[in-house]
Amino acid sequence: MAILKRLAETARPPVAFTLDGKACSALAGDTVLTAVLTQAEQLRVSEFGGGPRAGFCMMGACQDCWMQREDGTRLRACSTYIEPGMRLRSLPPPAAQVAGTLAAAVAGEQAP
Ligand code: FES
């Protein structure tokens, strides 16, 4: 069940994006935070313990809303507008996929 329910401005054009590989739809002018929380119960999973996070201040100050695109780049969901085709993830990537980590180096060494 989504945390946010849209009550107004429902006539804005739709914007397609994906969240954890699932096709989703937001409205033009939504922040990433609004786009995600009108679809899901949480914004992301904390990298420090796995707890659910949904942002806190909604104004770019608390740093609680950092998410990742599928390419690994980070964005602050409360101050970034959703864009068509945006591919977002709510889970941190496996350590083996994070460049510069020991796990990535080990995974690279084992690749054929
Ligand atoms: S919700 Fe606080 S910085 Fe985004």
Backbone and ligand atoms as CSV (ligand in chain L), in Angstrom:
chain,resi,resn,atom,element,x,y,z
A,1,MET,N,N,0.849,-1.188,0.000
A,1,MET,CA,C,0.000,0.000,0.000
A,1,MET,C,C,0.889,1.245,0.000
A,2,ALA,N,N,0.577,2.169,-0.855
A,2,ALA,CA,C,1.371,3.394,-0.975
A,2,ALA,C,C,1.205,4.277,0.263
A,3,ILE,N,N,2.264,5.002,0.599
A,3,ILE,CA,C,2.206,5.915,1.739
A,3,ILE,C,C,1.430,7.180,1.392
A,4,LEU,N,N,1.631,7.691,0.161
A,4,LEU,CA,C,0.978,8.931,-0.259
A,4,LEU,C,C,-0.185,8.644,-1.196
A,5,LYS,N,N,-1.221,9.430,-1.055
A,5,LYS,CA,C,-2.381,9.325,-1.944
A,5,LYS,C,C,-2.575,10.676,-2.621
A,6,ARG,N,N,-2.616,10.662,-3.935
A,6,ARG,CA,C,-2.769,11.905,-4.688
A,6,ARG,C,C,-4.218,12.372,-4.598
A,7,LEU,N,N,-4.407,13.601,-4.153
A,7,LEU,CA,C,-5.757,14.146,-4.009
A,7,LEU,C,C,-6.053,15.272,-4.981
A,8,ALA,N,N,-5.011,15.895,-5.540
A,8,ALA,CA,C,-5.218,17.056,-6.404
A,8,ALA,C,C,-4.244,16.999,-7.573
A,9,GLU,N,N,-4.433,17.871,-8.521
A,9,GLU,CA,C,-3.550,17.986,-9.688
A,9,GLU,C,C,-3.395,16.648,-10.405
A,10,THR,N,N,-4.472,15.935,-10.576
A,10,THR,CA,C,-4.403,14.613,-11.188
A,10,THR,C,C,-4.386,14.664,-12.711
A,11,ALA,N,N,-4.514,15.831,-13.292
A,11,ALA,CA,C,-4.584,15.947,-14.755
A,11,ALA,C,C,-3.228,16.201,-15.408
A,12,ARG,N,N,-2.142,16.265,-14.621
A,12,ARG,CA,C,-0.824,16.468,-15.226
A,12,ARG,C,C,-0.448,15.262,-16.078
A,13,PRO,N,N,0.397,15.433,-17.103
A,13,PRO,CA,C,0.761,14.312,-17.976
A,13,PRO,C,C,1.483,13.201,-17.210
A,14,PRO,N,N,1.224,11.935,-17.587
A,14,PRO,CA,C,1.901,10.818,-16.925
A,14,PRO,C,C,3.375,10.731,-17.324
A,15,VAL,N,N,4.185,10.219,-16.411
A,15,VAL,CA,C,5.620,10.002,-16.632
A,15,VAL,C,C,5.931,8.556,-16.240
A,16,ALA,N,N,6.411,7.764,-17.191
A,16,ALA,CA,C,6.736,6.362,-16.910
A,16,ALA,C,C,8.146,6.258,-16.334
A,17,PHE,N,N,8.295,5.426,-15.312
A,17,PHE,CA,C,9.610,5.133,-14.734
A,17,PHE,C,C,9.575,3.725,-14.175
A,18,THR,N,N,10.708,3.201,-13.736
A,18,THR,CA,C,10.705,1.883,-13.096
A,18,THR,C,C,11.274,2.007,-11.691
A,19,LEU,N,N,10.748,1.179,-10.807
A,19,LEU,CA,C,11.227,1.081,-9.437
A,19,LEU,C,C,11.533,-0.385,-9.167
A,20,ASP,N,N,12.794,-0.692,-8.948
A,20,ASP,CA,C,13.233,-2.077,-8.741
A,20,ASP,C,C,12.769,-2.974,-9.885
A,21,GLY,N,N,12.816,-2.419,-11.092
A,21,GLY,CA,C,12.471,-3.177,-12.285
A,21,GLY,C,C,10.992,-3.228,-12.597
A,22,LYS,N,N,10.171,-2.688,-11.741
A,22,LYS,CA,C,8.718,-2.710,-11.942
A,22,LYS,C,C,8.273,-1.418,-12.625
A,23,ALA,N,N,7.456,-1.548,-13.662
A,23,ALA,CA,C,6.950,-0.376,-14.365
A,23,ALA,C,C,6.016,0.422,-13.458
A,24,CYS,N,N,6.238,1.733,-13.394
A,24,CYS,CA,C,5.441,2.621,-12.549
A,24,CYS,C,C,5.095,3.881,-13.338
A,25,SER,N,N,4.163,4.637,-12.804
A,25,SER,CA,C,3.772,5.881,-13.444
A,25,SER,C,C,3.630,6.982,-12.398
A,26,ALA,N,N,4.193,8.133,-12.717
A,26,ALA,CA,C,4.057,9.321,-11.874
A,26,ALA,C,C,3.384,10.398,-12.724
A,27,LEU,N,N,3.382,11.609,-12.240
A,27,LEU,CA,C,2.866,12.726,-13.023
A,27,LEU,C,C,3.968,13.756,-13.198
A,28,ALA,N,N,3.979,14.415,-14.350
A,28,ALA,CA,C,4.976,15.452,-14.626
A,28,ALA,C,C,4.973,16.474,-13.501
A,29,GLY,N,N,6.163,16.813,-13.032
A,29,GLY,CA,C,6.292,17.774,-11.951
A,29,GLY,C,C,6.407,17.131,-10.583
A,30,ASP,N,N,6.217,15.807,-10.490
A,30,ASP,CA,C,6.415,15.118,-9.215
A,30,ASP,C,C,7.897,15.084,-8.878
A,31,THR,N,N,8.212,15.153,-7.609
A,31,THR,CA,C,9.570,14.809,-7.204
A,31,THR,C,C,9.687,13.286,-7.243
A,32,VAL,N,N,10.914,12.786,-7.228
A,32,VAL,CA,C,11.116,11.341,-7.164
A,32,VAL,C,C,10.463,10.792,-5.903
A,33,LEU,N,N,10.576,11.514,-4.802
A,33,LEU,CA,C,9.977,11.066,-3.540
A,33,LEU,C,C,8.464,10.891,-3.689
A,34,THR,N,N,7.797,11.871,-4.276
A,34,THR,CA,C,6.350,11.761,-4.479
A,34,THR,C,C,6.031,10.617,-5.429
A,35,ALA,N,N,6.809,10.515,-6.514
A,35,ALA,CA,C,6.573,9.458,-7.498
A,35,ALA,C,C,6.666,8.085,-6.850
A,36,VAL,N,N,7.664,7.882,-6.011
A,36,VAL,CA,C,7.863,6.565,-5.396
A,36,VAL,C,C,6.830,6.313,-4.301
A,37,LEU,N,N,6.596,7.292,-3.453
A,37,LEU,CA,C,5.702,7.045,-2.308
A,37,LEU,C,C,4.225,7.026,-2.683
A,38,THR,N,N,3.876,7.398,-3.920
A,38,THR,CA,C,2.504,7.158,-4.374
A,38,THR,C,C,2.382,5.751,-4.959
A,39,GLN,N,N,3.517,5.015,-4.986
A,39,GLN,CA,C,3.522,3.645,-5.505
A,39,GLN,C,C,3.874,2.609,-4.441
A,40,ALA,N,N,4.610,3.018,-3.418
A,40,ALA,CA,C,5.238,2.034,-2.534
A,40,ALA,C,C,5.123,2.424,-1.065
A,41,GLU,N,N,5.421,1.471,-0.205
A,41,GLU,CA,C,5.357,1.675,1.245
A,41,GLU,C,C,6.600,2.343,1.801
A,42,GLN,N,N,7.668,2.374,1.010
A,42,GLN,CA,C,8.910,2.987,1.468
A,42,GLN,C,C,9.657,3.535,0.273
A,43,LEU,N,N,10.560,4.449,0.584
A,43,LEU,CA,C,11.378,5.053,-0.464
A,43,LEU,C,C,12.574,4.175,-0.781
A,44,ARG,N,N,13.171,3.672,0.268
A,44,ARG,CA,C,14.377,2.877,0.106
A,44,ARG,C,C,14.607,2.060,1.362
A,45,VAL,N,N,15.625,1.201,1.302
A,45,VAL,CA,C,16.064,0.434,2.454
A,45,VAL,C,C,17.385,1.032,2.915
A,46,SER,N,N,17.499,1.273,4.207
A,46,SER,CA,C,18.724,1.861,4.740
A,46,SER,C,C,19.918,0.946,4.509
A,47,GLU,N,N,21.016,1.540,4.084
A,47,GLU,CA,C,22.250,0.770,3.926
A,47,GLU,C,C,22.893,0.473,5.274
A,48,PHE,N,N,22.364,1.063,6.336
A,48,PHE,CA,C,22.894,0.856,7.688
A,48,PHE,C,C,21.875,0.082,8.520
A,49,GLY,N,N,21.606,-1.124,8.188
A,49,GLY,CA,C,20.731,-1.937,9.009
A,49,GLY,C,C,19.483,-2.442,8.316
A,50,GLY,N,N,19.183,-1.949,7.128
A,50,GLY,CA,C,18.088,-2.513,6.355
A,50,GLY,C,C,16.701,-2.021,6.698
A,51,GLY,N,N,16.581,-0.992,7.523
A,51,GLY,CA,C,15.262,-0.480,7.879
A,51,GLY,C,C,14.641,0.331,6.752
A,52,PRO,N,N,13.309,0.401,6.722
A,52,PRO,CA,C,12.634,1.190,5.688
A,52,PRO,C,C,12.809,2.685,5.933
A,53,ARG,N,N,13.011,3.447,4.874
A,53,ARG,CA,C,13.154,4.902,4.953
A,53,ARG,C,C,12.171,5.551,3.976
A,54,ALA,N,N,11.672,6.736,4.346
A,54,ALA,CA,C,10.714,7.423,3.484
A,54,ALA,C,C,10.990,8.915,3.403
A,55,GLY,N,N,12.194,9.337,3.749
A,55,GLY,CA,C,12.469,10.767,3.805
A,55,GLY,C,C,11.928,11.319,5.103
A,56,PHE,N,N,12.358,12.528,5.445
A,56,PHE,CA,C,11.914,13.113,6.705
A,56,PHE,C,C,11.562,14.582,6.533
A,57,CYS,N,N,12.532,15.389,6.053
A,57,CYS,CA,C,12.316,16.841,6.036
A,57,CYS,C,C,11.576,17.326,4.787
A,58,MET,N,N,11.692,16.619,3.685
A,58,MET,CA,C,11.082,16.963,2.397
A,58,MET,C,C,11.594,18.292,1.834
A,59,MET,N,N,12.771,18.728,2.292
A,59,MET,CA,C,13.308,20.000,1.788
A,59,MET,C,C,14.820,19.960,1.597
A,60,GLY,N,N,15.394,18.783,1.454
A,60,GLY,CA,C,16.801,18.683,1.104
A,60,GLY,C,C,17.780,18.858,2.236
A,61,ALA,N,N,17.334,18.732,3.478
A,61,ALA,CA,C,18.228,18.980,4.597
A,61,ALA,C,C,18.651,17.722,5.354
A,62,CYS,N,N,17.790,16.733,5.476
A,62,CYS,CA,C,18.076,15.616,6.391
A,62,CYS,C,C,18.904,14.500,5.772
A,63,GLN,N,N,18.959,14.403,4.459
A,63,GLN,CA,C,19.730,13.356,3.752
A,63,GLN,C,C,19.121,11.970,3.927
A,64,ASP,N,N,17.862,11.880,4.276
A,64,ASP,CA,C,17.223,10.581,4.512
A,64,ASP,C,C,16.643,9.972,3.244
A,65,CYS,N,N,16.668,10.715,2.144
A,65,CYS,CA,C,15.947,10.263,0.955
A,65,CYS,C,C,16.863,9.905,-0.218
A,66,TRP,N,N,18.135,9.648,0.055
A,66,TRP,CA,C,19.028,9.276,-1.040
A,66,TRP,C,C,18.592,7.950,-1.649
A,67,MET,N,N,18.449,7.935,-2.960
A,67,MET,CA,C,18.126,6.720,-3.706
A,67,MET,C,C,19.178,6.539,-4.779
A,68,GLN,N,N,19.097,5.424,-5.474
A,68,GLN,CA,C,20.017,5.169,-6.576
A,68,GLN,C,C,19.253,4.891,-7.852
A,69,ARG,N,N,19.860,5.355,-8.951
A,69,ARG,CA,C,19.418,4.892,-10.257
A,69,ARG,C,C,20.034,3.508,-10.458
A,70,GLU,N,N,19.535,2.771,-11.429
A,70,GLU,CA,C,20.094,1.439,-11.687
A,70,GLU,C,C,21.559,1.504,-12.085
A,71,ASP,N,N,22.010,2.641,-12.633
A,71,ASP,CA,C,23.423,2.749,-13.008
A,71,ASP,C,C,24.318,3.075,-11.812
A,72,GLY,N,N,23.727,3.191,-10.629
A,72,GLY,CA,C,24.497,3.408,-9.413
A,72,GLY,C,C,24.627,4.867,-9.006
A,73,THR,N,N,24.239,5.810,-9.873
A,73,THR,CA,C,24.313,7.208,-9.470
A,73,THR,C,C,23.234,7.484,-8.421
A,74,ARG,N,N,23.571,8.364,-7.486
A,74,ARG,CA,C,22.668,8.662,-6.381
A,74,ARG,C,C,21.899,9.948,-6.644
A,75,LEU,N,N,20.745,10.057,-6.079
A,75,LEU,CA,C,19.955,11.285,-6.171
A,75,LEU,C,C,19.190,11.474,-4.873
A,76,ARG,N,N,18.929,12.742,-4.558
A,76,ARG,CA,C,18.125,13.060,-3.377
A,76,ARG,C,C,16.675,13.157,-3.855
A,77,ALA,N,N,15.858,12.232,-3.411
A,77,ALA,CA,C,14.516,12.063,-3.964
A,77,ALA,C,C,13.598,13.246,-3.713
A,78,CYS,N,N,13.786,13.974,-2.626
A,78,CYS,CA,C,12.861,15.071,-2.320
A,78,CYS,C,C,13.150,16.325,-3.134
A,79,SER,N,N,14.316,16.385,-3.764
A,79,SER,CA,C,14.659,17.602,-4.516
A,79,SER,C,C,15.070,17.291,-5.957
A,80,THR,N,N,14.629,16.144,-6.462
A,80,THR,CA,C,14.894,15.760,-7.842
A,80,THR,C,C,13.565,15.448,-8.508
A,81,TYR,N,N,13.310,16.050,-9.651
A,81,TYR,CA,C,12.075,15.758,-10.372
A,81,TYR,C,C,12.170,14.415,-11.079
A,82,ILE,N,N,11.066,13.700,-11.113
A,82,ILE,CA,C,11.007,12.451,-11.865
A,82,ILE,C,C,11.158,12.779,-13.353
A,83,GLU,N,N,11.851,11.905,-14.066
A,83,GLU,CA,C,12.067,12.079,-15.506
A,83,GLU,C,C,11.569,10.843,-16.229
A,84,PRO,N,N,11.089,11.008,-17.455
A,84,PRO,CA,C,10.626,9.850,-18.218
A,84,PRO,C,C,11.752,8.825,-18.374
A,85,GLY,N,N,11.431,7.560,-18.126
A,85,GLY,CA,C,12.397,6.484,-18.296
A,85,GLY,C,C,13.376,6.314,-17.145
A,86,MET,N,N,13.222,7.083,-16.098
A,86,MET,CA,C,14.124,6.971,-14.945
A,86,MET,C,C,14.030,5.548,-14.386
A,87,ARG,N,N,15.172,4.961,-14.098
A,87,ARG,CA,C,15.208,3.590,-13.565
A,87,ARG,C,C,15.787,3.654,-12.159
A,88,LEU,N,N,14.920,3.478,-11.168
A,88,LEU,CA,C,15.290,3.672,-9.768
A,88,LEU,C,C,15.356,2.346,-9.031
A,89,ARG,N,N,16.135,2.338,-7.968
A,89,ARG,CA,C,16.186,1.155,-7.109
A,89,ARG,C,C,16.018,1.600,-5.673
A,90,SER,N,N,15.306,0.787,-4.898
A,90,SER,CA,C,15.116,1.110,-3.479
A,90,SER,C,C,16.070,0.330,-2.602
A,91,LEU,N,N,16.776,-0.628,-3.188
A,91,LEU,CA,C,17.711,-1.456,-2.430
A,91,LEU,C,C,19.124,-1.104,-2.827
A,92,PRO,N,N,20.065,-1.142,-1.887
A,92,PRO,CA,C,21.461,-0.908,-2.266
A,92,PRO,C,C,21.925,-2.066,-3.148
A,93,PRO,N,N,22.853,-1.797,-4.073
A,93,PRO,CA,C,23.350,-2.880,-4.921
A,93,PRO,C,C,24.168,-3.865,-4.095
A,94,PRO,N,N,24.249,-5.104,-4.567
A,94,PRO,CA,C,25.132,-6.053,-3.882
A,94,PRO,C,C,26.552,-5.499,-3.861
A,95,ALA,N,N,27.290,-5.782,-2.799
A,95,ALA,CA,C,28.648,-5.233,-2.642
A,95,ALA,C,C,29.521,-5.548,-3.842
A,96,ALA,N,N,29.298,-6.702,-4.463
A,96,ALA,CA,C,30.128,-7.094,-5.602
A,96,ALA,C,C,29.936,-6.181,-6.806
A,97,GLN,N,N,28.851,-5.367,-6.794
A,97,GLN,CA,C,28.595,-4.459,-7.912
A,97,GLN,C,C,29.054,-3.036,-7.632
A,98,VAL,N,N,29.584,-2.774,-6.457
A,98,VAL,CA,C,30.014,-1.428,-6.101
A,98,VAL,C,C,31.501,-1.280,-6.404
A,99,ALA,N,N,31.800,-0.457,-7.414
A,99,ALA,CA,C,33.187,-0.265,-7.824
A,99,ALA,C,C,34.028,0.226,-6.655
A,100,GLY,N,N,35.224,-0.323,-6.554
A,100,GLY,CA,C,36.135,0.129,-5.531
A,100,GLY,C,C,36.053,-0.651,-4.233
A,101,THR,N,N,35.064,-1.562,-4.120
A,101,THR,CA,C,34.987,-2.351,-2.894
A,101,THR,C,C,35.812,-3.629,-3.052
A,102,LEU,N,N,36.179,-4.204,-1.925
A,102,LEU,CA,C,36.911,-5.465,-1.954
A,102,LEU,C,C,36.075,-6.537,-2.648
A,103,ALA,N,N,34.750,-6.550,-2.366
A,103,ALA,CA,C,33.875,-7.548,-2.988
A,103,ALA,C,C,33.886,-7.412,-4.507
A,104,ALA,N,N,33.902,-6.186,-5.021
A,104,ALA,CA,C,33.943,-5.986,-6.475
A,104,ALA,C,C,35.264,-6.481,-7.040
A,105,ALA,N,N,36.362,-6.225,-6.320
A,105,ALA,CA,C,37.666,-6.687,-6.789
A,105,ALA,C,C,37.706,-8.206,-6.837
A,106,VAL,N,N,37.177,-8.846,-5.807
A,106,VAL,CA,C,37.156,-10.312,-5.770
A,106,VAL,C,C,36.267,-10.844,-6.897
A,107,ALA,N,N,35.094,-10.238,-7.090
A,107,ALA,CA,C,34.197,-10.691,-8.159
A,107,ALA,C,C,34.855,-10.537,-9.516
A,108,GLY,N,N,35.610,-9.454,-9.720
A,108,GLY,CA,C,36.297,-9.231,-10.983
A,108,GLY,C,C,37.384,-10.247,-11.232
A,109,GLU,N,N,38.050,-10.648,-10.172
A,109,GLU,CA,C,39.107,-11.640,-10.302
A,109,GLU,C,C,38.556,-13.003,-10.683
A,110,GLN,N,N,37.277,-13.265,-10.272
A,110,GLN,CA,C,36.695,-14.568,-10.555
A,110,GLN,C,C,35.997,-14.605,-11.902
A,111,ALA,N,N,35.860,-13.451,-12.565
A,111,ALA,CA,C,35.175,-13.433,-13.852
A,111,ALA,C,C,36.037,-14.126,-14.905
A,112,PRO,N,N,35.393,-14.804,-15.882
A,112,PRO,CA,C,36.188,-15.498,-16.906
A,112,PRO,C,C,36.945,-14.555,-17.802
L,1,FES,S1,S,13.695,14.179,2.791
L,1,FES,FE1,FE,15.246,15.236,3.847
L,1,FES,S2,S,16.784,15.565,2.370
L,1,FES,FE2,FE,15.166,14.619,1.284
